[in-house]
């Protein structure tokens, strides 16, 4: 095809990527878009985004806060918000354009090994692969696209660095580092950029390979700095079997899901036959990539780079909080895309162009059809909830989302029924039990709330939210001693957790505990918040009530727990407390 130049192959791929997702411009906010964008103050202005530069990606007051660090992703949300006034149309348009750019970079990476026709096939497969729908059609999937842009941009810049004369190398080194920084600031899987750069370098013909030590040092230093900012056996037994589903989604992506709960991918806590099969499959694919290094370099790059991109979010290296998410496979789609491009090139060289293009066309058509039918799934949260439940009624997460929606519209009774159904399906999620318990308490069913609170606490004994639920339940049942004991236990387990400290202070206030005990609990909370003046004032007031101190276990615990801040802020009060502990508290023990 003489008309198909290298440049046209690249831009045709990008244009198709954009065209496919035009229907997504009608989508609104769905699921995580709400806490991360619509309700997140850091995403509403550039100043707020810059102020949150070193803050976790998830807002700390949210129900789910795993401490991810993606400041550049949040910055793009803020820029979009300023430009559009918070209209989702613009956010989806930006996602669409970014996906087109990522597809163009995939095609540019492939140009090293493939002719324009094969590059076009690889680019189109990547552009229309159905696992991309969640990343592109759901706004928060942008983190995947930005990280891919950074990683692929670093690969292309590093190639120019190695090919350039010495006087031009500095510019390409800077661009490589900047691209790496874009990826690292967008999502954690860009931490493998250094390895992908080394892989691409290794795949160069030996006679053309040039040293690039200073580039690797620069990228490694940036990655180490990022790791500093970014706040195993049983885990591997659960994570390794999931890799079979990764392979299935990349090769046969026609059965998709908004989430892969234990009913779709069982959680295994010990080694299994499935884990063995997954290990053999994964190692075989990696071995295939290594064996094909000389004969099919693009397949090697696709398999190894895709596998590397999956590592940070696969639960193999770090705990990601979810078994599997389709959006996390965004860059992993390099493997089928580059493999398809190479297979077309191989067939063309053997005079079988028509057969190869026919097969490739059918695959692309199937992918386009599945992606096109999947884009409306992400129209809004309501659509995701309803269609998710219809697709996978066996998924506890689908019932949980239905319950969340019912709560938002005030249908608490039906919401509780769906929460309980979700717990019946899968009882291993503490936050679900807390939500159900809160609702049961609001519906004046404290005994049910108590059972749910105990279940949540058994699953997550150190978390403050089950303790908050249990303390409220015990107070509703007029059992103040139990409420205090639960609140105190979480303070012991998490002495610097603000929610635990606040919950304990609140319980003392609710049961009308002596004022000096409430002041000590407040002083510990103020100290944790850095409000030292207020904490000192509270300790001063406590010192004036020393005659009211008793030798009860609760009073002695309060004084002992507060000794460190007394010694730091009010040494005289600390001395009085130590004397009291040696005297009346010790006598009380005897």
MIKERO-818688 format. One line per field, with one value per residue (C-alpha): x, y, z negated; residue in three letters; residue number from 1. Coordinates in Angstrom, 1 decimal, always signed. Each point is the difference from the previous one (the first is absolute). Layout:
// residues N
px: [X:...];
py: [Y:...];
pz: [Z:...];
r: [ALA:...];
k: [NUM:...];
// end
This chain:
// residues 590
px: [+0.0:+2.1:-2.4:+0.5:+3.0:+1.5:-1.6:-3.4:+0.1:+0.6:-2.7:-2.6:+0.3:-0.3:-3.0:-1.8:+0.7:-1.7:-2.9:-0.9:-0.5:-2.0:-3.2:+1.8:-0.5:-3.6:+1.2:-0.2:+1.6:+0.1:+1.2:+3.4:-0.4:-2.2:+2.5:+3.1:-1.3:-3.6:+0.3:+3.7:+1.1:+3.5:-1.4:-1.9:+2.8:+3.7:+0.9:-1.7:+1.7:+3.4:-0.7:-0.8:+3.2:+1.2:-3.4:-1.4:-2.0:-3.1:-1.5:+0.7:-3.6:-1.2:-1.2:+2.9:+3.4:+2.9:+2.6:+0.8:+2.1:-1.0:+0.4:+0.2:-3.2:-1.8:+1.7:-1.6:-3.4:+0.4:+1.1:-3.1:-2.2:+1.3:-0.5:-3.4:-1.6:-0.3:-1.9:+0.8:-0.1:+3.3:+1.6:-1.1:+1.3:+3.4:+0.0:-0.9:+2.9:+2.5:-1.0:+0.7:+3.4:+0.8:-1.0:+2.3:+2.9:-0.7:+0.2:+3.2:+1.6:-1.0:+1.6:+3.5:-0.9:-3.0:-1.0:-2.8:-2.8:+1.0:+0.3:-3.5:-1.3:+1.8:-1.2:-3.6:+0.0:+1.3:-2.5:-3.1:+0.9:-3.1:+2.0:+0.6:-3.6:+0.1:+3.2:-1.3:-3.8:+0.3:+1.7:+2.2:+1.5:+2.1:+2.7:+0.6:+0.3:+2.3:+2.3:+0.1:+0.8:+2.8:+1.5:-0.3:+1.3:+3.0:+0.7:-0.1:+2.1:+2.6:+0.3:+0.7:+2.5:+1.9:+0.0:+1.0:+3.4:+1.6:-1.0:-3.7:-0.2:-0.7:-3.2:-1.3:+1.1:-2.0:-3.1:+0.4:+0.1:-3.0:-2.0:+0.9:-1.2:-3.3:-0.5:+1.0:-2.2:-3.0:-0.1:+2.3:+0.5:+2.4:+2.5:+1.0:+1.2:+3.6:-0.4:-1.9:+2.7:+2.6:-2.2:-0.2:+3.7:+0.7:-2.1:+2.2:+2.3:+3.3:+2.0:-2.2:-0.3:+1.6:+0.7:-2.6:+1.2:-0.7:-3.6:-0.6:+1.5:-2.3:-3.1:+0.9:+0.5:-3.4:-1.6:+1.7:-1.3:-3.5:+0.2:+0.9:-3.1:-2.4:-1.3:+0.4:-0.7:-3.7:-0.2:+1.8:-2.3:-3.0:+1.7:+1.6:-3.2:-1.4:+2.7:-2.1:-2.8:+2.5:+1.0:-3.6:-1.0:+2.9:-0.7:-3.9:-1.3:-3.7:-1.2:+0.7:-0.9:+0.1:+1.8:+1.3:-1.3:+0.7:-3.1:+1.6:+3.6:+0.1:+2.5:+2.3:+2.0:+2.2:+1.8:-2.4:-0.1:-1.2:+3.0:+2.3:-1.7:+0.2:+3.7:+0.7:-1.9:+1.7:+3.4:-0.6:-1.1:+3.1:+2.2:-1.6:+0.8:+3.6:+0.3:-1.4:+2.4:+1.9:-2.8:-2.9:+1.3:-3.4:-1.7:+2.8:-0.4:-3.8:+0.0:+2.8:-1.1:-3.6:+0.9:+2.2:-2.9:-2.3:+2.4:-0.6:-3.8:-0.1:+0.3:+3.2:+2.3:-2.4:-3.5:-2.3:-3.3:-1.7:+0.4:-0.1:-1.2:-0.3:+1.4:+3.3:+0.6:+0.2:+3.7:+0.0:-2.0:+3.3:+0.5:-2.9:+0.4:+3.7:-0.5:-2.8:+2.2:+2.9:-2.3:-1.3:+3.5:+1.0:-3.0:+0.7:+3.6:-1.3:-2.5:-3.1:-0.9:-3.7:-0.5:+1.9:-1.9:-3.3:+0.7:+1.3:-3.1:-2.3:+1.8:-0.1:-3.7:-0.8:+2.0:-1.7:-3.5:+0.8:+1.5:-2.9:-2.6:+2.0:+0.5:-3.6:+0.5:+2.0:-2.6:-0.6:+0.0:-3.7:+0.8:+3.0:-1.9:-3.1:+1.9:+2.7:-2.7:-1.7:+3.4:+1.3:-2.7:+2.4:+2.4:-0.3:+1.3:-3.0:-2.4:+2.1:-0.2:-3.8:-0.2:+2.1:-2.4:-3.1:+1.5:+0.6:-3.7:-1.2:-1.2:+1.8:-2.0:+0.8:+3.5:+0.6:-1.4:+2.6:+2.8:-0.9:-0.2:+3.5:+1.2:-1.6:+1.8:+3.4:+0.5:+3.7:-0.3:+0.0:-1.2:-3.1:-0.9:+0.5:-2.3:-2.7:+0.5:-0.4:-3.2:-1.4:+0.7:-1.8:-3.0:+0.0:+1.3:+2.9:+0.3:+0.6:+2.3:+1.9:+0.5:+1.2:+2.3:+1.6:+0.4:+1.7:+2.3:+1.0:+1.0:+1.9:+0.6:+2.4:-2.2:-1.9:-3.3:-1.1:+0.8:-2.1:-2.9:+0.3:+0.3:-3.2:-1.8:+1.1:-1.1:-3.4:-0.3:+1.0:+3.2:+2.5:+2.8:+0.0:+0.1:+3.0:+1.8:-0.4:+1.0:+3.0:+1.2:+0.3:+1.9:+2.5:+0.3:+0.3:+1.3:+0.4:-3.1:-2.2:-3.3:+0.8:+1.0:-3.1:-2.3:+1.4:-0.4:-3.6:-0.9:+1.2:-2.1:-3.1:+0.2:+0.7:+3.4:+1.8:+1.0:+3.7:-0.1:-1.7:+2.7:+2.8:-1.6:-0.3:+3.6:+1.2:-2.1:+1.3:+3.6:-0.5:-1.4:+2.9:-2.1:+2.5:-1.3:-3.5:+1.4:+2.1:-3.1:-1.9:+2.8:+0.0:-3.7:+0.7:+2.7:-2.5:-2.3:+2.6:-2.1:-2.7:+2.4:-1.1:+1.7:-2.5:+1.4:-1.5:+1.5:+3.4:+0.0:-0.8:+2.9:+2.5:-1.1:+0.5:+3.4:+2.1:-1.7:+0.0:+3.8:+0.4:-2.3:-0.6:+2.7:-1.6:-3.3:+2.0:+1.6:-3.4:-1.3:+3.0:-0.5:-3.7:+0.8:+2.6:-2.4:-3.8:+0.2:+2.4:-2.1:-3.0:+1.8:+0.7];
py: [+0.0:+2.9:+2.6:-1.3:+1.8:-0.3:+3.3:-0.9:-3.4:+1.9:+2.6:-2.4:-2.1:+3.1:+1.2:-3.3:+0.0:+3.4:-0.8:-3.2:+1.9:+2.9:-1.5:+0.3:+3.8:-0.6:-1.7:+1.7:-0.9:-3.6:-1.8:+1.3:+3.2:+1.3:-0.1:+0.6:+2.8:+1.3:+0.1:+0.5:+3.6:-0.7:-0.7:+3.3:+2.6:+0.1:+1.5:-2.8:-2.6:+1.5:+0.2:-3.7:-0.8:-2.3:-1.2:-3.5:-0.4:-1.0:+2.7:-1.1:+0.5:-2.5:-3.6:-1.4:+1.5:-2.3:+2.8:-0.1:+2.9:+1.5:+3.8:+0.6:-1.8:+2.2:+3.0:-0.8:-0.4:+3.5:+1.5:-1.6:+1.3:+3.5:-0.1:-1.7:+1.2:-3.7:-1.2:-3.7:+0.4:+1.7:-2.6:-2.8:+2.0:+0.3:-3.8:-0.6:+2.2:-1.5:-3.5:+1.0:+1.3:-3.2:-2.0:+2.2:-0.7:-3.7:+0.2:+2.0:-2.6:-2.7:+1.8:-1.1:-3.6:+0.0:+1.4:+2.6:-2.6:-2.1:+3.1:+1.0:-3.4:+0.2:+3.6:-0.9:-3.1:+2.2:+2.8:-2.2:-2.6:-0.4:-0.1:+3.8:+0.9:+0.5:+2.0:+2.4:+0.1:+0.4:+3.3:-1.3:-2.5:+2.9:-1.0:-3.1:+2.0:+2.7:-2.7:-1.7:+3.3:+0.6:-3.5:-0.2:+3.6:-0.9:-3.0:+2.2:+2.7:-2.5:-1.4:+3.5:+0.4:-3.1:+0.9:+3.6:+1.7:+0.8:+3.7:-0.8:-2.7:+2.4:+1.1:-3.5:-1.1:+2.9:-1.0:-3.6:+1.1:+2.3:-2.8:-2.4:+2.7:+0.3:-3.7:-0.3:+3.0:-1.6:-3.6:-2.4:-2.5:+2.6:-1.1:-2.7:+2.6:-0.7:-3.7:+0.7:+2.4:-2.7:-2.5:+2.2:+0.7:-3.8:-0.6:+2.2:-1.8:-0.6:+1.9:+3.1:+0.0:+3.0:+0.6:+1.9:-0.1:+3.6:-0.3:-3.1:+1.8:+3.0:-2.1:-2.2:+3.0:+1.4:-3.3:-0.3:+3.5:-1.0:-3.2:+2.2:+2.1:-2.9:-0.6:-18.5:-3.6:+0.0:+3.1:-1.9:-3.0:+2.4:+2.2:-2.6:-1.7:+3.4:+0.0:-2.5:+2.5:+2.6:-2.2:-0.7:+3.6:+1.0:-2.9:-0.3:+3.3:-0.6:-0.8:+3.1:+1.2:+3.3:-1.9:-3.5:-1.0:-3.4:-1.4:+0.6:-0.7:-2.1:+1.1:-2.9:+0.1:-3.0:-1.3:-1.7:-1.8:+3.3:+1.8:-2.6:+0.3:+3.8:-0.2:-2.4:+2.2:+3.2:-1.5:-1.6:+3.4:+1.7:-2.8:+0.4:+3.7:-0.7:-2.7:+2.2:+2.8:-0.2:-1.3:+2.0:+3.0:+1.8:-3.1:-0.1:+3.7:-0.3:-3.0:+1.2:+3.6:-1.0:-2.4:+2.7:+2.5:-2.5:-0.6:+3.0:-0.4:-3.8:-0.6:-1.9:+2.9:+2.2:-0.4:+2.0:-0.5:-1.7:-3.4:+1.3:+3.1:+0.2:+3.5:-1.3:-2.0:+3.2:-0.3:-3.8:+0.1:+0.7:-3.8:-1.0:+3.2:-0.5:-3.8:+0.7:+2.4:-2.4:-2.9:+2.2:+0.9:-3.7:-1.0:+2.8:-1.1:-3.5:+1.2:-0.4:+3.6:-0.4:-2.8:+2.0:+3.2:-1.8:-1.6:+3.2:+1.8:-2.4:+0.3:+3.8:-0.1:-2.2:+2.3:+3.1:-1.5:-1.1:+3.4:+1.9:-2.0:+0.4:+3.8:+0.8:-2.2:+2.8:+2.7:+0.7:-1.7:-1.1:-1.8:-1.7:-1.1:-1.4:-1.6:-1.3:-1.8:-1.4:-1.3:-1.5:-0.5:-2.3:+2.9:+1.4:+3.4:+0.4:-0.4:+2.4:+2.7:-0.5:+0.5:+3.1:+1.5:-1.0:+1.8:+3.1:+0.1:-0.7:-3.6:-1.3:-3.2:-1.4:+1.3:-2.1:-3.1:+0.4:+0.6:-3.2:-1.8:+1.2:-1.2:-3.3:-0.4:+1.2:+0.8:+0.9:+3.8:+2.0:+3.3:-1.8:-1.2:+3.5:+1.5:-2.6:+0.4:+3.8:-0.4:-2.6:+2.3:+2.9:-2.4:-0.7:-3.5:+0.2:-3.8:-0.5:+3.0:-1.6:-3.3:+1.9:+2.2:-3.1:-1.6:+3.2:+0.1:-3.6:+0.7:+3.2:+0.3:+3.0:+2.1:+2.9:-0.3:-3.3:+1.4:+3.1:-2.1:-2.2:+2.9:+1.5:-3.3:-0.5:+3.5:-0.6:-3.2:+2.0:-1.9:+2.9:-2.2:-2.1:+3.1:+1.4:-3.4:-0.2:+3.6:-0.4:-3.2:+1.7:+2.9:-2.5:-1.7:+3.3:+2.6:+2.7:-0.6:+3.1:-1.8:-2.4:+2.9:+2.0:-3.0:-0.6:+3.7:+0.0:-3.1:+1.6:+3.0:-2.1:-1.9:+3.2:-1.1:+2.3:+3.2:-0.6:-3.3:+1.6:+2.7:-2.5:-1.8:+3.3:+0.9:-3.2:+0.8:+3.6:-1.3:-2.4:+2.9:+2.3:+2.4:+0.2:+3.3:-1.5:-3.3:+2.0:+1.9:-3.2:-1.5:+3.2:-0.4:-3.7:+1.0:+2.1:-3.0:-2.4:-0.4:-1.7:-2.6:-3.5:-3.4:-1.6:-2.0:+2.5:+3.0:-1.7:-1.0:+3.6:+1.4:-2.6:+0.5:+3.7:-0.1:+0.5:+3.3:+1.1:-0.5:+1.9:+2.9:+0.2:-1.7:+1.0:-1.6:-3.1:-0.2:+0.2:-2.7:-2.3:+0.4:-0.8:-3.1:-1.2:+0.7:-0.4:-2.0:-2.5:-0.4:-0.5:-2.8:-1.7];
pz: [+0.0:+1.3:-1.4:-3.6:-1.3:-3.5:-1.0:+1.4:-1.8:-3.3:+0.4:+1.5:-3.2:-2.2:+2.0:-0.3:-3.7:-0.4:+2.4:-1.9:-3.2:+1.3:-1.6:-3.4:+0.2:-1.1:-3.2:-3.3:-3.4:-1.0:-3.2:-1.1:+2.1:-2.8:-3.0:+2.2:+2.2:-0.6:-3.8:-0.4:-0.7:+1.2:+3.5:+0.2:+0.3:+1.0:-3.3:-2.0:+2.2:-0.5:-3.8:+0.1:+1.8:-2.8:-1.1:+0.8:+3.2:-1.9:-2.2:-3.7:-1.0:+2.6:-0.7:+1.9:-0.5:+0.9:+0.1:+3.7:+1.3:+3.4:-0.3:+3.8:+0.6:-2.5:+1.6:+3.4:-1.7:-1.5:+3.4:+1.6:-2.7:+0.4:+3.8:+0.0:-3.2:-1.1:+3.1:+0.6:+3.8:-0.1:-2.3:+2.4:+3.0:-1.6:-0.7:+3.6:+1.3:-2.5:+1.2:+3.6:-1.0:-1.9:+3.1:+2.1:-2.4:+0.2:+3.8:-0.2:-2.3:+2.5:+2.9:-1.0:+0.9:+2.3:+3.4:+0.2:+0.7:-3.0:-2.1:+1.0:-1.1:-3.3:-0.6:+0.9:-2.3:-2.8:+0.8:-0.1:-2.5:-2.3:-3.3:+0.7:-0.3:-3.8:+0.2:+2.7:-0.5:-3.8:-0.8:-2.8:+2.4:+1.2:-2.5:+2.2:+3.2:-1.5:-1.4:+3.4:+1.7:-2.5:+0.4:+3.8:+0.3:-2.1:+2.3:+3.1:-1.6:-1.2:+3.5:+1.4:-2.9:+1.0:+3.7:-0.4:+0.1:-3.3:+0.2:+0.5:-2.7:-2.9:+1.5:+0.5:-3.5:-1.4:+2.1:-1.2:-3.6:+0.5:+1.7:-2.9:-2.5:+1.9:-0.3:-3.7:-0.9:+1.7:-1.2:-1.8:+2.9:+1.6:-2.7:+2.5:+2.6:-0.8:+0.7:+3.3:+1.1:-0.6:+1.8:+3.1:-0.1:-0.3:+3.1:+2.2:+2.4:-1.8:+2.6:-0.5:-3.8:-1.7:-3.7:-1.9:-3.6:-0.9:+1.2:-2.1:-3.0:+0.5:+0.4:-3.0:-2.2:+1.0:-0.7:-3.4:-0.9:+1.0:-2.1:-2.9:+0.4:+0.8:-3.3:-0.1:+0.3:-0.5:+2.3:+2.8:-0.4:+0.7:+2.6:+2.3:+1.1:+1.1:+2.8:+1.9:+0.2:+1.1:+3.0:+0.7:+0.1:+2.3:+2.4:-0.3:-1.4:+0.7:-3.6:-2.0:-3.5:-2.0:-2.7:-0.6:-3.4:-1.6:+1.6:+3.4:-1.0:-3.1:-2.7:-0.9:-3.2:+0.8:+3.0:+2.5:+3.4:+1.5:-1.4:+1.5:+3.4:-0.2:-0.9:+2.8:+2.5:-1.2:+0.1:+3.4:+1.4:-1.5:+1.4:+3.4:-0.2:-0.7:+2.6:+2.7:-0.7:+3.3:+2.3:-1.4:-2.0:-0.1:-1.6:-2.6:-0.8:-0.2:-2.3:-2.3:-0.1:-0.5:-2.8:-1.7:+0.2:-1.8:-2.9:-2.2:+0.0:+0.1:-3.8:+0.8:-1.1:-1.9:-1.3:+2.3:-1.8:+2.9:+1.7:+3.5:+1.9:+3.8:+0.0:-1.5:+3.1:+2.2:+0.8:-0.2:+3.3:+1.6:+0.1:+2.2:+2.1:+0.9:+0.4:+2.5:+1.9:+0.2:+1.1:+2.8:+1.1:-0.1:+2.1:+2.5:+0.5:+0.8:+2.6:-2.2:-0.4:+0.8:-2.6:-2.6:+0.6:+0.1:-3.4:-1.4:+1.3:-1.6:-3.3:+0.2:+0.9:-3.0:-2.3:+1.4:-0.5:-3.6:-0.9:+1.6:-1.9:-3.2:+0.1:-1.1:-3.0:-1.6:+0.7:-3.6:-3.4:+0.4:+3.3:-1.5:-3.0:+1.9:+2.8:-2.3:-2.1:+3.1:+1.4:-3.2:-2.7:-1.7:-0.6:-3.6:+1.3:+2.3:-2.9:-2.1:+2.7:+0.3:-3.7:+0.2:+2.6:-2.1:-3.0:+2.1:+1.0:-3.6:+0.5:-3.1:-0.4:+3.4:-0.2:-3.2:+1.8:+2.8:-2.5:-1.8:+3.3:+0.8:-3.4:+0.5:+3.4:-1.4:-3.6:+0.2:+0.5:-3.2:+1.5:+1.3:-3.4:-1.4:+2.6:-0.7:-3.8:+0.3:+1.9:-2.4:-2.9:+1.8:+0.6:-3.8:+0.3:-2.5:-0.5:+3.7:+0.0:-2.9:+1.9:+3.1:-2.0:-1.7:+3.5:+1.3:-3.0:+0.3:+3.6:-0.8:-3.7:+0.3:+2.3:-1.7:+2.0:-1.5:-3.4:+0.7:+1.0:-3.1:-2.4:+1.4:-0.2:-3.7:-0.8:+1.7:-2.2:-3.1:-0.5:-0.6:-1.4:+3.1:+2.2:-1.9:+0.2:+3.8:+0.6:-2.4:+1.7:+3.4:-1.5:-1.4:+3.4:+1.9:-2.5:+2.6:+2.1:-0.1:+0.5:-2.9:-2.2:+0.9:-0.5:-3.5:-0.9:+1.4:-2.0:-3.3:+0.8:+0.8:-3.3:-2.0:-1.2:-2.5:+1.7:-0.8:+1.9:+3.0:-0.1:+0.1:+2.9:+1.8:-0.8:+1.6:+3.1:+0.2:-0.4:+2.9:+2.1:-0.9:-2.0:-2.8:-1.6:-0.3:-1.4:-2.6:-1.1:-0.5:-2.1:-2.1:-0.8:-0.8:-2.5:-1.9:-0.5:-1.4:-3.2:+2.2:+1.3:-1.1:-0.1:+2.4:+2.9:+2.5:-1.8:-0.3:+3.6:+1.0:-2.0:+1.2:+3.6:-0.3:-1.7:+3.2:+1.0:-3.6:-0.2:+3.3:-0.7:-3.8:-2.0:-3.3:+0.9:+1.0:-3.4:-1.8:+2.4:-0.7:-3.8:+0.4:+2.1:-2.6:-2.8:+0.4:+3.3:-1.4:-3.1:+2.2:+1.8:-3.3];
r: [UNK:UNK:UNK:UNK:UNK:UNK:UNK:UNK:UNK:UNK:UNK:UNK:UNK:UNK:UNK:UNK:UNK:UNK:UNK:UNK:UNK:UNK:UNK:UNK:UNK:UNK:UNK:UNK:UNK:UNK:UNK:UNK:UNK:UNK:UNK:UNK:UNK:UNK:UNK:UNK:UNK:UNK:UNK:UNK:UNK:UNK:UNK:UNK:UNK:UNK:UNK:UNK:UNK:UNK:UNK:UNK:UNK:UNK:UNK:UNK:UNK:UNK:UNK:UNK:UNK:UNK:UNK:UNK:UNK:UNK:UNK:UNK:UNK:UNK:UNK:UNK:UNK:UNK:UNK:UNK:UNK:UNK:UNK:UNK:UNK:UNK:UNK:UNK:UNK:UNK:UNK:UNK:UNK:UNK:UNK:UNK:UNK:UNK:UNK:UNK:UNK:UNK:UNK:UNK:UNK:UNK:UNK:UNK:UNK:UNK:UNK:UNK:UNK:UNK:UNK:UNK:UNK:UNK:UNK:UNK:UNK:UNK:UNK:UNK:UNK:UNK:UNK:UNK:UNK:UNK:UNK:UNK:UNK:UNK:UNK:UNK:UNK:UNK:UNK:UNK:UNK:UNK:UNK:UNK:UNK:UNK:UNK:UNK:UNK:UNK:UNK:UNK:UNK:UNK:UNK:UNK:UNK:UNK:UNK:UNK:UNK:UNK:UNK:UNK:UNK:UNK:UNK:UNK:UNK:UNK:UNK:UNK:UNK:UNK:UNK:UNK:UNK:UNK:UNK:UNK:UNK:UNK:UNK:UNK:UNK:UNK:UNK:UNK:UNK:UNK:UNK:UNK:UNK:UNK:UNK:UNK:UNK:UNK:UNK:UNK:UNK:UNK:UNK:UNK:UNK:UNK:UNK:UNK:UNK:UNK:UNK:UNK:UNK:UNK:UNK:UNK:UNK:UNK:UNK:UNK:UNK:UNK:UNK:UNK:UNK:UNK:UNK:UNK:UNK:UNK:UNK:UNK:UNK:UNK:UNK:UNK:UNK:UNK:UNK:UNK:UNK:UNK:UNK:UNK:UNK:UNK:UNK:UNK:UNK:UNK:UNK:UNK:UNK:UNK:UNK:UNK:UNK:UNK:UNK:UNK:UNK:UNK:UNK:UNK:UNK:UNK:UNK:UNK:UNK:UNK:UNK:UNK:UNK:UNK:UNK:UNK:UNK:UNK:UNK:UNK:UNK:UNK:UNK:UNK:UNK:UNK:UNK:UNK:UNK:UNK:UNK:UNK:UNK:UNK:UNK:UNK:UNK:UNK:UNK:UNK:UNK:UNK:UNK:UNK:UNK:UNK:UNK:UNK:UNK:UNK:UNK:UNK:UNK:UNK:UNK:UNK:UNK:UNK:UNK:UNK:UNK:UNK:UNK:UNK:UNK:UNK:UNK:UNK:UNK:UNK:UNK:UNK:UNK:UNK:UNK:UNK:UNK:UNK:UNK:UNK:UNK:UNK:UNK:UNK:UNK:UNK:UNK:UNK:UNK:UNK:UNK:UNK:UNK:UNK:UNK:UNK:UNK:UNK:UNK:UNK:UNK:UNK:UNK:UNK:UNK:UNK:UNK:UNK:UNK:UNK:UNK:UNK:UNK:UNK:UNK:UNK:UNK:UNK:UNK:UNK:UNK:UNK:UNK:UNK:UNK:UNK:UNK:UNK:UNK:UNK:UNK:UNK:UNK:UNK:UNK:UNK:UNK:UNK:UNK:UNK:UNK:UNK:UNK:UNK:UNK:UNK:UNK:UNK:UNK:UNK:UNK:UNK:UNK:UNK:UNK:UNK:UNK:UNK:UNK:UNK:UNK:UNK:UNK:UNK:UNK:UNK:UNK:UNK:UNK:UNK:UNK:UNK:UNK:UNK:UNK:UNK:UNK:UNK:UNK:UNK:UNK:UNK:UNK:UNK:UNK:UNK:UNK:UNK:UNK:UNK:UNK:UNK:UNK:UNK:UNK:UNK:UNK:UNK:UNK:UNK:UNK:UNK:UNK:UNK:UNK:UNK:UNK:UNK:UNK:UNK:UNK:UNK:UNK:UNK:UNK:UNK:UNK:UNK:UNK:UNK:UNK:UNK:UNK:UNK:UNK:UNK:UNK:UNK:UNK:UNK:UNK:UNK:UNK:UNK:UNK:UNK:UNK:UNK:UNK:UNK:UNK:UNK:UNK:UNK:UNK:UNK:UNK:UNK:UNK:UNK:UNK:UNK:UNK:UNK:UNK:UNK:UNK:UNK:UNK:UNK:UNK:UNK:UNK:UNK:UNK:UNK:UNK:UNK:UNK:UNK:UNK:UNK:UNK:UNK:UNK:UNK:UNK:UNK:UNK:UNK:UNK:UNK:UNK:UNK:UNK:UNK:UNK:UNK:UNK:UNK:UNK:UNK:UNK:UNK:UNK:UNK:UNK:UNK:UNK:UNK:UNK:UNK:UNK:UNK:UNK:UNK:UNK:UNK:UNK:UNK:UNK:UNK:UNK:UNK:UNK:UNK:UNK:UNK:UNK:UNK:UNK:UNK:UNK:UNK:UNK:UNK:UNK:UNK:UNK:UNK];
k: [1:2:3:4:5:6:7:8:9:10:11:12:13:14:15:16:17:18:19:20:21:22:23:24:25:26:27:28:29:30:31:32:33:34:35:36:37:38:39:40:41:42:43:44:45:46:47:48:49:50:51:52:53:54:55:56:57:58:59:60:61:62:63:64:65:66:67:68:69:70:71:72:73:74:75:76:77:78:79:80:81:82:83:84:85:86:87:88:89:90:91:92:93:94:95:96:97:98:99:100:101:102:103:104:105:106:107:108:109:110:111:112:113:114:115:116:117:118:119:120:121:122:123:124:125:126:127:128:129:130:131:132:133:134:135:136:137:138:139:140:141:142:143:144:145:146:147:148:149:150:151:152:153:154:155:156:157:158:159:160:161:162:163:164:165:166:167:168:169:170:171:172:173:174:175:176:177:178:179:180:181:182:183:184:185:186:187:188:189:190:191:192:193:194:195:196:197:198:199:200:201:202:203:204:205:206:207:208:209:210:211:212:213:214:215:216:217:218:219:220:221:222:223:224:225:226:227:228:229:230:231:232:233:234:235:236:237:238:239:240:241:242:243:244:245:246:247:248:249:250:251:252:253:254:255:256:257:258:259:260:261:262:263:264:265:266:267:268:269:270:271:272:273:274:275:276:277:278:279:280:281:282:283:284:285:286:287:288:289:290:291:292:293:294:295:296:297:298:299:300:301:302:303:304:305:306:307:308:309:310:311:312:313:314:315:316:317:318:319:320:321:322:323:324:325:326:327:328:329:330:331:332:333:334:335:336:337:338:339:340:341:342:343:344:345:346:347:348:349:350:351:352:353:354:355:356:357:358:359:360:361:362:363:364:365:366:367:368:369:370:371:372:373:374:375:376:377:378:379:380:381:382:383:384:385:386:387:388:389:390:391:392:393:394:395:396:397:398:399:400:401:402:403:404:405:406:407:408:409:410:411:412:413:414:415:416:417:418:419:420:421:422:423:424:425:426:427:428:429:430:431:432:433:434:435:436:437:438:439:440:441:442:443:444:445:446:447:448:449:450:451:452:453:454:455:456:457:458:459:460:461:462:463:464:465:466:467:468:469:470:471:472:473:474:475:476:477:478:479:480:481:482:483:484:485:486:487:488:489:490:491:492:493:494:495:496:497:498:499:500:501:502:503:504:505:506:507:508:509:510:511:512:513:514:515:516:517:518:519:520:521:522:523:524:525:526:527:528:529:530:531:532:533:534:535:536:537:538:539:540:541:542:543:544:545:546:547:548:549:550:551:552:553:554:555:556:557:558:559:560:561:562:563:564:565:566:567:568:569:570:571:572:573:574:575:576:577:578:579:580:581:582:583:584:585:586:587:588:589:590];
// end
